[in-house]
Amino acid sequence: MKLALIGASGFVGSAVLDEALTRGHSVTAIVRHPEKITVRHENLRVQQGDVYDATAVAQLIAGHDAVVNAFNAGWTNPNLYDDFLKGCEAIETGTEQSGVNRLLVVGGAGSLEVAPGVQLVDTPQFPAAYKPGATAARDYLTRLRKNTTLDWTFLSPAINLAPGERTGTFRLGTDQPVFDEKGENTISVTDLAVAIINELEQPQFIQKRFTVGY
């Protein structure tokens, strides 16, 4: 496949980049700072792009088979909530304008249900520092669910997303966290990348959200 990867230099994006290239896909890495991409590969093209400009996004991703939105507005960004929504909405609009039909969005775990009708981000123990980003991702998922045009997928990582080895073995869920026998919901970023490329190669969650965990 020809993949357009937005946010390819980030924590999740860089793992997706490695996984996609390893599997033989061609990747256009779209980033704010091209110098942050140090990988060199015959199937990799690096492009500078402004995710807040839907028209610019459309021009960069036209002709690709799928778009991966791994955009992060920055955890320390004081305007994180607004900027996350603005960026994701521009990417969605740009994807529609480009003629590319497949969009996979990497969101957050905050919108997962930890009890009937209760989302993780609304629980008392949810860290305040992560609340703006988690709330933005939750609210964007609500918007994305109204899109009946694109073959979109929204991926909520596990609650605990951390560096770690690539095992290729994990379980999938939909709107609730996938807990292990210890009651933990964990995934390595490398296995999250496996789940992303798996979904692009063999779609199971068209116009749906899914999540992962060991």
TORKOL-878517 format. One record per residue: residue number from 1; residue in one letter; chain; y, z, x of N, C-alpha, C in turn. Coordinates in Angstrom, 2 decimals, decimal comma. Last residue first. Example, Ala and Ser with C-alpha at 12.3 -4.5 7.8 and 13.67 -1.06 7.14 Angstrom:
2
SITE   seq   type   mol    nnorth       nup     neast   canorth      caup    caeast    cnorth       cup     ceast
SITE     2      s     A     -2,25      7,08     12,85     -1,06      7,14     13,67      0,03      7,87     12,90
SITE     1      a     A     -5,69      7,80     13,19     -4,50      7,80     12,30     -3,30      7,80     13,20
//
This chain:
214
SITE   seq   type   mol    nnorth       nup     neast   canorth      caup    caeast    cnorth       cup     ceast
SITE   214      y     A     -6,56     25,98     -3,06     -7,93     26,10     -2,53     -8,84     26,85     -3,50
SITE   213      g     A     -4,60     23,73     -5,09     -4,88     25,03     -4,48     -6,30     25,07     -3,96
SITE   212      v     A     -2,10     21,92     -6,99     -3,25     22,01     -6,08     -3,42     23,44     -5,60
SITE   211      t     A     -1,04     20,13     -9,96     -0,85     21,08     -8,88     -2,15     21,21     -8,09
SITE   210      f     A      0,81     17,70    -11,91     -0,41     18,36    -11,45     -0,07     19,30    -10,31
SITE   209      r     A      2,22     16,16    -14,81      2,37     17,02    -13,64      0,99     17,52    -13,22
SITE   208      k     A      2,36     12,68    -15,86      1,91     14,07    -15,97      2,28     14,84    -14,71
SITE   207      q     A      2,36      9,93    -15,68      3,29     10,59    -16,61      2,84     12,01    -16,92
SITE   206      i     A     -0,87     10,03    -14,41      0,26      9,17    -14,77      1,06      9,82    -15,90
SITE   205      f     A     -2,91     11,24    -12,73     -1,90     12,01    -13,46     -0,66     11,15    -13,73
SITE   204      q     A     -4,61      9,81    -11,19     -5,23     10,61    -12,25     -4,19     11,25    -13,18
SITE   203      p     A     -4,89      7,02     -9,04     -4,08      7,82     -9,96     -4,90      8,54    -11,02
SITE   202      q     A     -5,67      6,61     -6,04     -6,50      6,67     -7,25     -5,82      7,57     -8,28
SITE   201      e     A     -3,48      6,47     -4,29     -4,59      5,53     -4,15     -5,44      5,46     -5,42
SITE   200      l     A     -1,83      8,54     -5,16     -1,29      7,18     -5,10     -2,41      6,14     -5,02
SITE   199      e     A     -3,54     10,71     -4,92     -3,02     10,37     -6,24     -2,43      8,97     -6,26
SITE   198      n     A     -3,94     10,74     -2,13     -5,07     10,55     -3,05     -4,59     10,07     -4,41
SITE   197      i     A     -1,39     11,37     -1,26     -1,90     10,02     -1,00     -3,11      9,72     -1,87
SITE   196      i     A     -1,29     14,04     -2,24     -0,28     13,05     -2,61     -0,81     11,63     -2,42
SITE   195      a     A     -3,42     15,32     -1,00     -3,41     15,23     -2,46     -2,42     14,17     -2,94
SITE   194      v     A     -2,55     15,15      1,66     -3,80     14,48      1,26     -3,81     14,27     -0,26
SITE   193      a     A     -0,34     16,83      1,51     -0,14     15,41      1,80     -1,38     14,59      1,43
SITE   192      l     A     -1,66     19,22      1,16     -0,77     18,75      0,10     -0,52     17,25      0,27
SITE   191      d     A     -2,84     19,40      3,64     -3,70     19,12      2,48     -2,87     18,71      1,26
SITE   190      t     A     -0,54     19,95      5,11     -1,33     18,76      5,43     -2,28     18,40      4,30
SITE   189      v     A      0,33     22,34      4,09      1,17     21,16      3,85      0,42     19,87      4,17
SITE   188      s     A     -2,25     24,17      2,41     -1,54     23,78      3,64     -0,73     22,52      3,35
SITE   187      i     A     -1,98     26,40     -0,34     -2,35     25,07      0,17     -1,62     24,84      1,49
SITE   186      t     A     -2,83     28,97     -2,72     -2,39     28,54     -1,39     -2,81     27,10     -1,12
SITE   185      n     A     -2,92     31,64     -4,53     -2,69     30,21     -4,78     -2,03     29,63     -3,55
SITE   184      e     A     -5,28     34,30     -4,98     -4,18     33,67     -4,26     -4,11     32,18     -4,59
SITE   183      g     A     -7,44     35,69     -5,86     -6,26     35,70     -6,70     -5,04     35,09     -6,03
SITE   182      k     A     -9,66     35,36     -4,43     -8,82     36,52     -4,06     -7,57     36,62     -4,92
SITE   181      e     A    -10,69     32,99     -5,28    -11,41     34,20     -5,69    -10,64     35,48     -5,33
SITE   180      d     A     -7,60     31,20     -6,08     -8,92     31,34     -5,47     -9,54     32,67     -5,88
SITE   179      f     A     -5,82     29,43     -8,67     -6,05     30,62     -7,87     -7,46     30,62     -7,28
SITE   178      v     A     -3,62     27,14     -9,34     -5,06     27,15     -9,06     -5,33     28,32     -8,11
SITE   177      p     A     -1,18     27,66    -11,93     -1,60     27,72    -10,54     -3,12     27,74    -10,40
SITE   176      q     A     -0,94     25,30    -14,66     -1,13     26,67    -14,18     -1,56     26,65    -12,71
SITE   175      d     A     -0,85     22,64    -15,31      0,37     23,43    -15,52      0,24     24,89    -15,11
SITE   174      t     A     -3,23     21,52    -13,59     -2,14     20,83    -14,28     -0,90     21,72    -14,37
SITE   173      g     A     -5,14     21,19    -10,51     -4,84     21,78    -11,81     -3,70     21,01    -12,45
SITE   172      l     A     -7,71     20,78     -8,05     -6,54     20,30     -8,77     -6,40     21,05    -10,09
SITE   171      r     A     -8,71     22,13     -4,88     -8,91     21,91     -6,31     -7,60     21,50     -6,96
SITE   170      f     A     -9,87     20,82     -1,71     -9,03     21,70     -2,53     -9,32     21,37     -3,99
SITE   169      t     A    -10,24     19,43      1,35    -11,00     20,09      0,28    -10,11     21,08     -0,45
SITE   168      g     A     -8,98     18,56      3,56     -9,33     17,55      2,57    -10,09     18,11      1,39
SITE   167      t     A     -8,03     20,06      5,64     -9,45     20,21      5,29     -9,90     19,09      4,36
SITE   166      r     A     -5,82     20,36      8,12     -6,21     19,40      7,09     -7,69     19,56      6,82
SITE   165      e     A     -4,31     23,59      8,70     -5,16     22,46      9,03     -5,41     21,57      7,81
SITE   164      g     A     -0,79     24,42      8,31     -2,22     24,69      8,36     -3,01     23,42      8,59
SITE   163      p     A      2,19     25,83      6,86      1,51     25,01      7,86      0,03     25,36      7,89
SITE   162      a     A      2,17     26,37      3,23      2,38     26,77      4,62      1,79     25,76      5,58
SITE   161      l     A      2,80     27,61      0,16      2,70     26,34      0,88      3,07     26,62      2,33
SITE   160      n     A      1,95     29,38     -2,46      2,03     29,58     -1,01      1,74     28,25     -0,31
SITE   159      i     A      1,78     28,02     -4,87      2,83     29,04     -4,68      3,04     29,30     -3,21
SITE   158      a     A      1,17     24,49     -4,31      0,73     25,86     -4,55      1,90     26,82     -4,33
SITE   157      p     A      3,48     22,01     -5,69      2,61     22,58     -4,65      2,09     23,95     -5,08
SITE   156      s     A      3,49     19,87     -8,33      3,91     21,22     -7,97      2,96     21,73     -6,89
SITE   155      l     A      4,33     16,57     -8,75      3,39     17,46     -8,07      4,05     18,80     -7,78
SITE   154      f     A      4,49     14,18    -11,20      5,22     15,31    -10,62      4,20     16,26    -10,03
SITE   153      t     A      4,58     10,70    -11,53      3,74     11,89    -11,38      4,60     12,95    -10,73
SITE   152      w     A      5,25      7,76    -13,52      5,64      8,87    -12,66      4,55      9,94    -12,61
SITE   151      d     A      5,66      4,84    -14,18      4,39      5,54    -13,97      4,68      6,68    -12,99
SITE   150      l     A      8,60      4,61    -16,31      7,93      4,64    -15,01      6,54      5,26    -15,10
SITE   149      t     A      9,18      4,96    -19,08      9,24      3,65    -18,43      8,41      3,61    -17,16
SITE   148      t     A      9,56      7,33    -20,22      8,36      6,61    -20,66      8,27      5,23    -20,01
SITE   147      n     A     10,81     10,35    -19,47     10,79      8,98    -18,96      9,48      8,31    -19,34
SITE   146      k     A     10,63     12,95    -20,11     11,18     12,08    -21,16     11,16     10,61    -20,74
SITE   145      r     A      9,87     14,23    -17,84      8,87     14,09    -18,90      9,34     13,19    -20,04
SITE   144      l     A     12,22     14,50    -16,43     11,30     13,43    -16,06     10,26     13,17    -17,15
SITE   143      r     A     13,35     16,83    -17,56     13,99     15,52    -17,73     12,99     14,39    -17,50
SITE   142      t     A     11,51     18,72    -16,69     11,78     18,59    -18,13     12,43     17,23    -18,42
SITE   141      l     A     11,81     18,40    -13,94     10,53     18,05    -14,57     10,72     17,87    -16,07
SITE   140      y     A     14,37     19,48    -13,62     14,17     18,05    -13,42     12,85     17,59    -14,03
SITE   139      d     A     13,89     22,15    -14,09     14,73     21,43    -15,04     14,60     19,91    -14,86
SITE   138      r     A     12,28     22,71    -11,86     11,77     22,93    -13,21     12,57     22,10    -14,22
SITE   137      a     A     14,08     22,17     -9,80     12,85     21,38     -9,89     12,24     21,51    -11,28
SITE   136      a     A     16,01     24,15    -10,36     16,37     22,74    -10,38     15,14     21,86    -10,54
SITE   135      t     A     14,52     26,45     -9,93     15,04     26,17    -11,27     15,43     24,71    -11,42
SITE   134      a     A     14,06     26,21     -7,21     12,92     26,23     -8,13     13,36     25,92     -9,55
SITE   133      g     A     16,66     26,36     -6,18     15,84     25,17     -5,96     14,69     25,08     -6,94
SITE   132      p     A     17,48     28,95     -7,08     18,24     27,74     -7,43     17,40     26,47     -7,27
SITE   131      k     A     15,39     30,74     -6,03     15,55     30,49     -7,47     16,35     29,23     -7,79
SITE   130      y     A     15,05     31,55     -3,48     14,42     30,29     -3,84     14,70     29,87     -5,29
SITE   129      a     A     16,32     33,99     -3,37     16,77     32,93     -2,46     16,23     31,56     -2,86
SITE   128      a     A     14,90     35,66     -5,08     16,20     35,16     -5,50     16,67     33,98     -4,65
SITE   127      p     A     11,44     35,34     -5,65     12,52     35,56     -4,67     13,83     34,89     -5,09
SITE   126      f     A     10,03     36,86     -8,51     10,35     35,58     -7,86     11,54     35,77     -6,92
SITE   125      q     A      9,53     39,14     -9,91      9,24     39,17     -8,49      9,57     37,87     -7,77
SITE   124      p     A     10,05     38,59    -12,62     10,95     39,49    -11,87     10,75     39,42    -10,35
SITE   123      t     A      9,75     35,08    -13,50      9,16     36,41    -13,31     10,07     37,27    -12,43
SITE   122      d     A     10,64     32,50    -13,65     11,26     33,47    -14,56     10,68     34,88    -14,43
SITE   121      v     A      9,07     30,98    -11,99     10,47     31,18    -11,60     11,17     32,23    -12,46
SITE   120      l     A      6,62     30,82    -13,41      6,74     31,64    -12,19      8,19     31,97    -11,86
SITE   119      q     A      6,91     31,04    -16,97      6,89     30,27    -15,72      7,19     31,18    -14,54
SITE   118      v     A      5,13     31,76    -19,81      5,95     32,37    -18,74      5,80     31,55    -17,46
SITE   117      g     A      3,36     30,85    -21,71      4,78     30,71    -21,97      5,70     31,28    -20,91
SITE   116      p     A      0,88     32,92    -20,51      1,23     32,02    -21,61      2,74     32,01    -21,89
SITE   115      a     A      1,57     33,04    -16,98      1,09     33,70    -18,20      1,49     32,78    -19,34
SITE   114      v     A      2,40     31,24    -15,19      1,57     32,33    -14,67      1,06     33,24    -15,78
SITE   113      e     A      2,96     27,85    -15,02      2,79     28,97    -15,95      1,86     30,03    -15,36
SITE   112      l     A      5,30     26,40    -12,74      3,91     26,66    -13,14      3,85     27,90    -14,04
SITE   111      s     A      7,82     26,12    -11,75      7,62     25,77    -13,17      6,18     25,95    -13,62
SITE   110      g     A      7,68     26,76     -9,04      8,36     27,65     -9,96      8,13     27,38    -11,43
SITE   109      a     A      6,70     25,06     -7,19      5,70     25,83     -7,94      6,35     26,66     -9,04
SITE   108      g     A      8,43     21,84     -7,21      8,14     23,19     -6,75      7,11     23,86     -7,62
SITE   107      g     A      7,79     18,42     -6,40      8,67     19,45     -6,94      8,35     20,80     -6,36
SITE   106      v     A      7,68     15,24     -5,49      7,21     16,54     -5,01      8,22     17,58     -5,48
SITE   105      v     A      6,89     12,50     -7,48      7,92     13,47     -7,13      7,27     14,77     -6,66
SITE   104      l     A      6,18      9,16     -7,38      5,57     10,49     -7,26      6,63     11,44     -6,73
SITE   103      l     A      6,26      6,24     -9,19      7,09      7,27     -8,57      6,34      8,59     -8,56
SITE   102      r     A      5,95      2,83     -9,75      5,21      4,07     -9,43      6,11      5,03     -8,67
SITE   101      n     A      7,34      0,47    -10,07      6,92      1,20    -11,27      6,36      2,58    -10,99
SITE   100      v     A     10,18     -1,21     -8,93      8,98     -0,46     -8,54      8,61      0,45     -9,71
SITE    99      g     A     12,58     -2,21     -9,71     11,40     -2,92    -10,18     10,10     -2,28     -9,73
SITE    98      s     A     14,92     -0,90     -9,16     14,29     -1,66     -8,08     13,13     -2,53     -8,55
SITE    97      q     A     15,67      0,63    -11,31     16,46     -0,56    -11,01     15,75     -1,47    -10,00
SITE    96      e     A     13,82      2,73    -11,12     13,83      1,85    -12,29     14,55      0,54    -12,00
SITE    95      t     A     14,69      3,83     -8,71     13,32      3,30     -8,82     13,23      2,35    -10,01
SITE    94      g     A     17,24      4,69     -9,39     17,08      3,63     -8,39     15,70      3,00     -8,44
SITE    93      t     A     16,56      6,75    -11,17     17,31      5,59    -11,65     17,16      4,41    -10,69
SITE    92      e     A     15,25      8,47     -9,33     14,57      7,98    -10,53     15,24      6,71    -11,06
SITE    91      i     A     17,32      8,95     -7,53     16,09      8,32     -7,06     15,31      7,73     -8,24
SITE    90      a     A     19,14     10,23     -9,21     19,52      8,97     -8,59     18,29      8,22     -8,08
SITE    89      e     A     17,68     12,53     -9,84     18,05     11,61    -10,92     18,45     10,24    -10,36
SITE    88      c     A     17,51     13,71     -7,33     16,29     13,28     -8,02     16,60     12,29     -9,14
SITE    87      g     A     20,26     14,24     -6,78     19,45     13,38     -5,93     18,22     12,84     -6,63
SITE    86      k     A     20,98     15,96     -8,90     21,72     14,72     -8,69     20,89     13,74     -7,86
SITE    85      l     A     19,22     18,12     -8,49     19,16     17,32     -9,72     19,83     15,96     -9,54
SITE    84      f     A     20,11     18,95     -5,95     18,72     18,56     -6,16     18,60     17,68     -7,40
SITE    83      d     A     22,78     19,58     -6,44     22,46     18,47     -5,54     21,02     18,01     -5,70
SITE    82      d     A     22,62     21,79     -8,18     23,26     20,55     -8,62     22,85     19,36     -7,75
SITE    81      y     A     21,20     23,64     -6,50     20,76     23,30     -7,85     21,32     21,94     -8,28
SITE    80      l     A     22,71     23,77     -4,04     21,33     23,29     -4,09     20,90     22,84     -5,48
SITE    79      n     A     25,16     24,39     -3,03     25,12     23,55     -4,24     23,71     23,01     -4,48
SITE    78      p     A     24,69     25,70     -0,68     25,24     26,48     -1,79     25,25     25,71     -3,11
SITE    77      n     A     21,74     25,26      1,08     22,84     24,53      0,48     23,40     25,33     -0,71
SITE    76      t     A     19,47     26,23      2,14     20,68     27,02      2,37     21,92     26,36      1,77
SITE    75      w     A     17,56     24,31      1,53     17,41     25,66      0,94     18,66     26,51      1,12
SITE    74      g     A     18,18     21,04      0,64     18,47     22,07      1,64     18,47     23,46      1,05
SITE    73      a     A     17,27     19,13     -1,05     18,73     19,23     -0,90     19,14     20,31      0,09
SITE    72      n     A     14,69     17,00     -0,32     15,06     18,42     -0,41     16,55     18,52     -0,14
SITE    71      f     A     12,39     14,52     -1,35     13,77     14,91     -1,08     13,96     16,41     -1,25
SITE    70      a     A     10,17     13,08     -1,69     10,00     14,38     -1,04     11,37     14,92     -0,62
SITE    69      n     A      9,06     10,77     -3,66     10,29     11,54     -3,57      9,96     12,91     -3,01
SITE    68      v     A      7,61      7,80     -2,98      7,35      9,24     -2,91      8,70      9,93     -2,72
SITE    67      v     A      6,91      4,85     -4,71      7,95      5,67     -4,11      7,48      7,12     -4,13
SITE    66      a     A      4,98      1,84     -4,27      5,19      3,18     -4,81      6,30      3,88     -4,03
SITE    65      d     A      5,16     -0,70     -3,28      4,17     -0,44     -4,33      4,40      0,90     -5,00
SITE    64      h     A      8,35     -2,38     -2,75      7,28     -1,45     -2,40      6,33     -1,25     -3,58
SITE    63      g     A     10,44     -3,92     -3,65      9,33     -4,60     -2,97      8,21     -3,69     -2,52
SITE    62      a     A     13,06     -1,59     -3,13     12,58     -2,81     -3,79     11,46     -3,45     -2,96
SITE    61      i     A     14,15      0,49     -1,71     12,75      0,62     -2,14     12,21     -0,62     -2,83
SITE    60      l     A     16,79     -0,19     -1,09     15,89      0,22     -0,02     14,42      0,20     -0,44
SITE    59      q     A     17,95     -0,74     -3,56     17,89     -1,80     -2,55     16,87     -1,47     -1,47
SITE    58      a     A     17,79      1,76     -4,82     17,09      0,60     -5,39     16,92     -0,51     -4,37
SITE    57      v     A     19,53      3,27     -3,22     18,10      3,60     -3,27     17,31      2,40     -3,76
SITE    56      a     A     21,94      2,06     -3,90     21,47      1,98     -2,52     19,97      2,28     -2,44
SITE    55      t     A     22,04      2,80     -6,60     22,02      1,38     -6,24     21,50      1,19     -4,81
SITE    54      a     A     22,17      5,60     -6,49     21,02      4,94     -7,11     20,91      3,47     -6,70
SITE    53      d     A     22,99      7,80     -4,20     23,47      6,48     -4,61     22,30      5,67     -5,16
SITE    52      y     A     21,87      9,98     -3,13     22,74     10,21     -4,28     23,30      8,90     -4,84
SITE    51      v     A     20,53      9,32     -0,88     19,73      9,51     -2,09     20,59      9,72     -3,33
SITE    50      d     A     21,21      7,01      1,39     21,92      8,03      0,63     21,22      8,20     -0,71
SITE    49      g     A     19,42      6,29      4,44     19,74      6,08      3,03     20,45      7,27      2,42
SITE    48      q     A     18,04      4,46      7,12     18,99      5,49      6,69     19,37      5,23      5,24
SITE    47      q     A     14,63      3,83      7,71     15,89      3,37      7,14     16,77      4,58      6,79
SITE    46      v     A     11,92      2,76      9,64     12,82      3,88      9,33     14,16      3,32      8,87
SITE    45      r     A      8,62      1,79      9,20     10,01      1,32      9,30     10,90      2,46      8,86
SITE    44      l     A      5,35      1,55     10,42      6,46      2,41     10,01      7,80      1,73     10,24
SITE    43      n     A      3,19      0,32     11,51      3,33      0,25     10,04      4,48      1,10      9,51
SITE    42      e     A      3,26      0,91     14,18      3,49     -0,48     13,80      3,69     -0,64     12,29
SITE    41      h     A      5,14      3,82     15,03      3,91      3,22     14,50      4,23      1,81     14,01
SITE    40      r     A      6,32      6,86     16,13      6,39      5,42     16,35      5,06      4,81     15,91
SITE    39      v     A      8,18      9,71     15,16      6,91      8,97     15,11      7,18      7,49     15,37
SITE    38      t     A     10,57     10,90     14,84     10,17     10,62     16,22      8,84      9,87     16,30
SITE    37      i     A     13,18     11,16     12,87     11,83     10,58     12,81     11,45     10,15     14,23
SITE    36      k     A     15,74     11,89     13,37     14,77     12,97     13,19     13,34     12,45     13,09
SITE    35      e     A     17,29      9,65     13,36     16,89     10,16     14,67     15,87     11,29     14,56
SITE    34      p     A     18,04      9,22     10,70     16,90      8,49     11,25     16,40      9,04     12,58
SITE    33      h     A     19,01     11,23      8,37     19,19     11,19      9,83     17,98     10,53     10,48
SITE    32      r     A     18,26     10,78      5,77     19,69     10,89      6,08     19,95     10,70      7,56
SITE    31      v     A     15,66      8,31      5,18     16,15      9,63      5,59     17,66      9,60      5,81
SITE    30      i     A     12,76      6,78      4,43     14,17      6,78      4,05     14,71      8,19      4,25
SITE    29      a     A     10,32      4,88      5,81     10,82      6,25      5,79     12,33      6,21      5,53
SITE    28      t     A      7,98      2,87      4,58      9,41      2,84      4,87      9,91      4,26      4,70
SITE    27      v     A      4,70      2,25      5,64      5,67      3,22      5,13      7,08      2,86      5,55
SITE    26      s     A      1,51      1,07      4,85      2,80      0,76      5,45      3,85      1,67      4,80
SITE    25      h     A     -1,61      2,80      5,43     -0,54      2,31      4,56      0,70      1,97      5,37
SITE    24      g     A     -3,68      3,95      6,88     -3,45      2,52      6,99     -2,39      1,94      6,08
SITE    23      r     A     -4,02      6,63      7,04     -4,87      5,91      6,09     -4,57      4,41      6,03
SITE    22      t     A     -2,04      7,36      8,79     -3,43      7,54      9,20     -4,38      6,74      8,31
SITE    21      l     A      0,20      6,98      7,18     -0,03      6,08      8,32     -1,48      6,16      8,80
SITE    20      a     A     -0,16      9,09      5,37     -0,10      7,71      4,90     -0,39      6,72      6,03
SITE    19      e     A     -0,07     11,36      7,03     -1,27     11,08      6,24     -1,30      9,61      5,81
SITE    18      d     A      2,56     11,22      8,09      1,38     11,18      8,98      0,12     10,78      8,21
SITE    17      l     A      4,06     11,41      5,69      4,20     10,27      6,60      2,97     10,13      7,49
SITE    16      v     A      3,35     13,92      4,77      2,99     12,74      3,98      3,05     11,49      4,85
SITE    15      a     A      4,56     15,45      6,76      3,10     15,51      6,58      2,60     14,31      5,79
SITE    14      s     A      7,22     14,85      6,31      6,63     14,49      7,61      5,10     14,53      7,54
SITE    13      g     A      7,61     15,88      3,69      7,72     14,46      3,97      7,06     14,04      5,27
SITE    12      v     A      7,46     18,68      3,96      6,43     17,95      3,22      6,43     16,48      3,60
SITE    11      f     A      9,66     19,02      5,76      8,40     19,74      5,92      7,26     19,02      5,22
SITE    10      g     A     11,33     15,81      6,41     11,22     17,20      5,98      9,83     17,79      6,17
SITE     9      s     A     11,53     13,16      6,87     11,65     14,03      8,03     11,49     15,51      7,67
SITE     8      a     A     11,43     11,75      4,50     10,27     11,67      5,40     10,35     12,60      6,60
SITE     7      g     A     12,86     11,34      2,18     12,76     12,68      2,73     11,64     12,81      3,74
SITE     6      i     A     10,90      8,96      0,62     12,25      9,53      0,69     12,14     11,00      1,12
SITE     5      l     A      9,06      6,30      1,33      8,98      7,76      1,42     10,38      8,33      1,64
SITE     4      a     A      7,45      3,69     -0,07      8,80      4,13      0,28      8,80      5,65      0,20
SITE     3      l     A      4,58      1,92      0,94      5,15      3,12      0,37      6,58      3,33      0,85
SITE     2      k     A      2,34     -0,45      0,26      3,65     -0,31      0,87      4,35      0,85      0,17
SITE     1      m     A     -1,20      0,00      0,83      0,00      0,00      0,00      1,25      0,00      0,87
//
